[in-house]
Amino acid sequence: MHKAGFVNIIGNPNVGKSTLMNALVGEKLSIITSKSQTTRHRIMGLLNGDDFQIVFSDTPGIVNPHYKLHESMMHFVNLALQDADLFLLVTEVGETLKNHDTLDKVINSEIPVILLINKIDLSNQVEVEEKVAYWQTEIPRAIIIPTSATENFNLDVVFNKILELLPESPPYFPKDELTDKSMRFFVSEIIREKILMYYQKEIPYSCEVVVETFKEENNINKISTVIYVERDSQKGIMIGHKGSMLKKVGTEARLDIEEFTGKKCFLEIHVKVLKDWRNNDNSLRRFGYDNK
């Protein structure tokens, strides 16, 4: 008997969805920062065994859209609502149920729900027990598991429960695959992670990273990328005094890309202005966002 299914991770921004998927898959596929809206796409991570395949989906945090970009991010979330065999609904200790159409769809569907109370390492036993009781009242059909994705606490319990609930099915992807995304995608995400880490306020949210060329040679990958921003003033901040900020981003991104690919990397980064790209349908489609 072989089991396989789509285990889709849903929740508000900054509850630890990406950390959770990376820990369960055993690879860093989703970028992680302390800023909200770090995840913009739906990213699949595959966990394979002899008799199972778990297709995890990390999704953007649930937001009320202010830009067309946000609408596209929520489109990825809605796709994850449609093909799920199992939901991992990730919350944290301080959270209560918020009225949101997406959460309502998860709660009211017939698809099994494992509700994770994450980040319990930042709480205490009394608070955790109170939160378990709260969620048992709010979503009686959910299986509730307190977790800490950063500390790997109870993730074995989560894995075993997922395996128990997976439907019988042949695998959906070849067993030697790790993700549905390309190497170009991960290069752009690594660079975007550094931008989120080192720039403040609106700058990281106004940026999109595009890999223009990716040439694999015997001992080195030669990669040329562009960071798009929305205004000339943002371009200046991105580059920094005498190029200092861009050099810092490039150096740290290159090291991570080399670790990820297992090969030396020559990385070029340019900065260009593309006005109001977050609200431009053509730009969003070009960058891989599509609400259709």
C-alpha positions as CSV (number, residue, x, y, z in Angstrom):
1,M,0.0,0.0,0.0
2,H,1.4,3.4,-1.0
3,K,0.1,6.7,0.4
4,A,0.4,10.1,-1.1
5,G,-1.3,13.5,-0.8
6,F,-1.1,17.3,-0.6
7,V,-0.5,18.6,2.9
8,N,-1.1,22.3,2.6
9,I,0.2,24.7,5.2
10,I,-2.2,27.6,6.0
11,G,-2.0,30.4,8.5
12,N,-1.5,34.1,9.3
13,P,1.8,35.9,8.5
14,N,4.8,35.1,10.9
15,V,3.4,32.1,12.6
16,G,6.3,29.9,11.4
17,K,4.8,28.1,8.3
18,S,8.1,28.3,6.3
19,T,10.2,27.1,9.3
20,L,7.8,24.3,9.7
21,M,7.9,23.1,6.1
22,N,11.7,23.3,6.0
23,A,12.0,21.3,9.2
24,L,9.5,18.6,8.0
25,V,11.1,18.3,4.5
26,G,14.7,18.5,5.9
27,E,15.8,21.2,3.4
28,K,15.7,25.0,3.4
29,L,13.2,25.5,0.6
30,S,11.3,28.6,1.9
31,I,13.1,31.7,3.0
32,I,12.6,32.8,6.6
33,T,12.7,36.2,8.1
34,S,11.0,38.0,11.0
35,K,9.1,40.2,8.5
36,S,5.6,39.5,7.4
37,Q,4.8,38.6,3.8
38,T,8.2,36.9,3.4
39,T,6.6,34.1,1.4
40,R,5.0,35.3,-1.8
41,H,4.5,32.1,-3.8
42,R,3.2,28.6,-3.1
43,I,6.3,26.4,-2.7
44,M,6.0,22.7,-2.7
45,G,8.4,20.5,-0.8
46,L,8.4,16.7,-1.3
47,L,9.1,14.2,1.4
48,N,9.5,10.6,0.1
49,G,9.6,7.2,1.6
50,D,9.3,3.7,0.2
51,D,5.6,3.6,0.8
52,F,4.6,7.3,0.9
53,Q,5.0,10.7,-0.7
54,I,4.0,13.9,1.3
55,V,3.6,17.0,-0.9
56,F,3.9,19.9,1.5
57,S,2.8,23.3,0.3
58,D,4.1,26.5,2.0
59,T,1.7,29.3,1.3
60,P,1.8,33.1,1.8
61,G,0.4,34.4,5.1
62,I,-3.3,35.4,4.9
63,V,-3.6,39.1,4.2
64,N,-6.2,41.6,3.2
65,P,-5.0,42.8,-0.2
66,H,-3.7,46.4,-0.6
67,Y,-1.9,45.7,-3.9
68,K,-2.6,43.4,-6.9
69,L,0.5,41.6,-5.7
70,H,-1.4,40.7,-2.5
71,E,-4.3,39.5,-4.5
72,S,-2.0,37.1,-6.4
73,M,-0.5,35.9,-3.1
74,M,-4.0,35.1,-1.8
75,H,-4.7,33.4,-5.2
76,F,-1.9,30.9,-4.3
77,V,-3.5,30.4,-0.9
78,N,-6.9,29.7,-2.5
79,L,-5.3,27.2,-4.9
80,A,-4.0,25.4,-1.8
81,L,-7.5,25.3,-0.4
82,Q,-8.8,23.5,-3.5
83,D,-6.3,20.6,-3.8
84,A,-5.6,19.8,-0.2
85,D,-5.9,16.2,1.2
86,L,-4.9,17.6,4.6
87,F,-4.6,21.0,6.1
88,L,-1.8,22.0,8.5
89,L,-3.4,25.1,10.1
90,V,-0.5,26.9,11.9
91,T,-1.2,29.3,14.8
92,E,0.9,30.6,17.6
93,V,0.2,30.9,21.3
94,G,-1.0,34.5,21.3
95,E,-3.5,34.0,18.4
96,T,-7.3,33.8,18.5
97,L,-9.7,33.0,15.7
98,K,-10.0,35.9,13.3
99,N,-12.9,36.3,10.9
100,H,-11.4,35.7,7.5
101,D,-12.9,34.0,4.5
102,T,-9.8,31.8,4.0
103,L,-9.8,30.5,7.6
104,D,-13.5,29.9,7.4
105,K,-13.1,27.8,4.3
106,V,-10.5,25.6,6.1
107,I,-12.6,25.3,9.2
108,N,-15.8,24.5,7.4
109,S,-14.4,22.1,4.8
110,E,-14.5,18.3,5.2
111,I,-10.8,18.0,4.7
112,P,-8.9,16.8,7.8
113,V,-7.3,19.6,9.8
114,I,-4.2,19.3,12.0
115,L,-4.0,22.6,14.0
116,L,-0.5,23.4,15.3
117,I,0.0,25.8,18.2
118,N,3.5,26.8,17.2
119,K,6.3,28.7,19.0
120,I,5.5,27.1,22.4
121,D,9.1,27.5,23.3
122,L,8.2,31.2,23.8
123,S,5.4,30.4,26.1
124,N,4.6,28.3,29.3
125,Q,2.6,25.2,30.0
126,V,-0.4,27.0,31.5
127,E,-0.8,29.3,28.4
128,V,-0.4,26.3,26.0
129,E,-3.0,24.3,27.9
130,E,-5.4,27.2,27.8
131,K,-4.8,27.6,24.1
132,V,-5.4,23.9,23.4
133,A,-8.7,24.2,25.3
134,Y,-9.6,27.3,23.3
135,W,-9.0,25.6,19.9
136,Q,-10.8,22.5,20.9
137,T,-13.9,24.7,21.5
138,E,-13.4,26.7,18.3
139,I,-12.6,23.9,15.9
140,P,-13.8,20.6,17.6
141,R,-12.9,18.4,14.6
142,A,-9.3,19.6,14.4
143,I,-6.4,17.5,15.8
144,I,-4.4,19.9,18.0
145,I,-0.7,19.5,18.5
146,P,1.5,22.1,20.3
147,T,4.8,22.5,18.4
148,S,8.0,24.4,18.1
149,A,9.3,24.3,14.6
150,T,12.6,26.0,15.5
151,E,13.3,23.5,18.3
152,N,11.9,20.5,16.3
153,F,9.5,19.8,19.2
154,N,6.6,17.4,18.4
155,L,7.4,17.4,14.7
156,D,7.7,13.6,14.9
157,V,4.1,13.5,16.3
158,V,3.0,15.8,13.4
159,F,4.7,13.6,10.8
160,N,3.1,10.4,12.2
161,K,-0.3,11.9,12.2
162,I,0.1,13.2,8.6
163,L,1.1,9.7,7.5
164,E,-1.9,8.2,9.3
165,L,-4.3,10.6,7.6
166,L,-2.8,10.5,4.0
167,P,-5.0,8.7,1.4
168,E,-3.9,5.7,-0.5
169,S,-2.4,6.9,-3.8
170,P,0.5,6.5,-6.1
171,P,3.1,9.3,-5.9
172,Y,2.3,12.5,-7.7
173,F,6.0,13.4,-8.5
174,P,9.1,11.4,-9.3
175,K,10.6,10.1,-6.0
176,D,13.9,11.7,-6.6
177,E,12.5,15.2,-6.8
178,L,12.6,17.6,-3.8
179,T,10.4,20.5,-5.0
180,D,8.4,21.8,-7.9
181,K,10.5,25.0,-8.2
182,S,13.5,25.6,-10.4
183,M,17.0,26.6,-9.4
184,R,16.4,30.1,-10.8
185,F,13.5,30.4,-8.4
186,F,15.6,29.6,-5.4
187,V,18.4,31.9,-6.5
188,S,15.9,34.8,-6.6
189,E,14.5,33.8,-3.2
190,I,17.9,33.7,-1.6
191,I,18.6,37.2,-2.8
192,R,15.2,38.4,-1.7
193,E,15.8,36.9,1.8
194,K,19.0,39.1,2.1
195,I,17.0,42.2,1.1
196,L,14.4,41.4,3.8
197,M,17.2,41.0,6.3
198,Y,19.1,44.2,5.6
199,Y,16.6,46.8,4.4
200,Q,13.9,48.5,6.4
201,K,10.4,49.8,6.0
202,E,8.9,49.6,2.6
203,I,12.1,48.7,0.7
204,P,11.9,44.9,0.9
205,Y,8.2,44.9,-0.1
206,S,8.9,47.1,-3.1
207,C,11.5,44.7,-4.5
208,E,11.3,41.7,-6.9
209,V,14.3,39.7,-8.0
210,V,14.6,38.2,-11.5
211,V,17.2,35.8,-12.6
212,E,18.0,36.9,-16.2
213,T,20.7,34.3,-17.0
214,F,21.8,31.1,-15.3
215,K,24.7,29.4,-17.0
216,E,26.0,26.1,-15.6
217,E,29.7,25.5,-16.4
218,N,31.9,22.7,-15.2
219,N,33.1,24.2,-11.9
220,I,30.9,27.3,-11.6
221,N,27.5,28.7,-12.1
222,K,27.4,32.2,-13.7
223,I,24.2,34.0,-12.7
224,S,23.0,37.5,-13.7
225,T,20.1,39.0,-11.8
226,V,18.1,42.2,-11.5
227,I,16.4,43.6,-8.4
228,Y,13.4,45.7,-9.5
229,V,12.2,48.5,-7.3
230,E,9.3,51.0,-7.7
231,R,11.1,54.4,-7.3
232,D,14.4,56.0,-8.1
233,S,14.9,56.8,-4.4
234,Q,14.6,53.1,-3.6
235,K,17.2,52.3,-6.1
236,G,19.7,54.6,-4.3
237,I,18.9,53.0,-1.0
238,M,19.2,49.5,-2.5
239,I,22.7,50.2,-3.9
240,G,23.9,52.1,-0.8
241,H,26.9,54.5,-0.4
242,K,29.5,53.5,-3.1
243,G,27.6,50.3,-3.7
244,S,28.2,49.1,-0.1
245,M,24.7,47.6,0.5
246,L,24.4,45.9,-2.8
247,K,27.8,44.3,-2.3
248,K,26.8,43.0,1.1
249,V,23.6,41.5,-0.3
250,G,25.6,40.0,-3.2
251,T,28.3,38.5,-1.0
252,E,25.9,36.8,1.4
253,A,23.6,35.6,-1.3
254,R,26.5,34.1,-3.3
255,L,27.6,32.1,-0.2
256,D,24.1,30.7,0.3
257,I,23.7,30.0,-3.4
258,E,27.0,28.1,-3.4
259,E,25.8,26.0,-0.4
260,F,22.4,25.4,-2.0
261,T,23.8,24.3,-5.4
262,G,27.1,22.7,-4.2
263,K,29.0,24.6,-6.7
264,K,31.0,27.9,-6.9
265,C,29.0,30.9,-8.2
266,F,29.7,34.1,-10.0
267,L,26.8,36.4,-9.2
268,E,25.9,39.7,-10.8
269,I,23.2,41.9,-9.4
270,H,21.8,45.0,-11.1
271,V,19.1,47.3,-9.8
272,K,16.4,48.8,-12.1
273,V,13.3,50.9,-11.5
274,L,9.9,49.5,-12.6
275,K,7.3,52.0,-11.4
276,D,4.3,50.6,-9.5
277,W,5.0,47.0,-10.5
278,R,3.0,45.6,-7.5
279,N,-0.2,47.0,-9.2
280,N,0.7,46.3,-12.8
281,D,-0.9,43.1,-14.3
282,N,1.8,42.7,-17.0
283,S,4.7,43.1,-14.5
284,L,3.1,40.6,-12.1
285,R,2.6,38.0,-14.8
286,R,6.2,38.5,-15.9
287,F,7.3,37.9,-12.3
288,G,5.3,34.7,-12.0
289,Y,2.2,36.1,-10.2
290,D,-1.1,35.4,-11.9
291,N,-4.6,35.6,-10.5
292,K,-6.1,33.6,-13.3
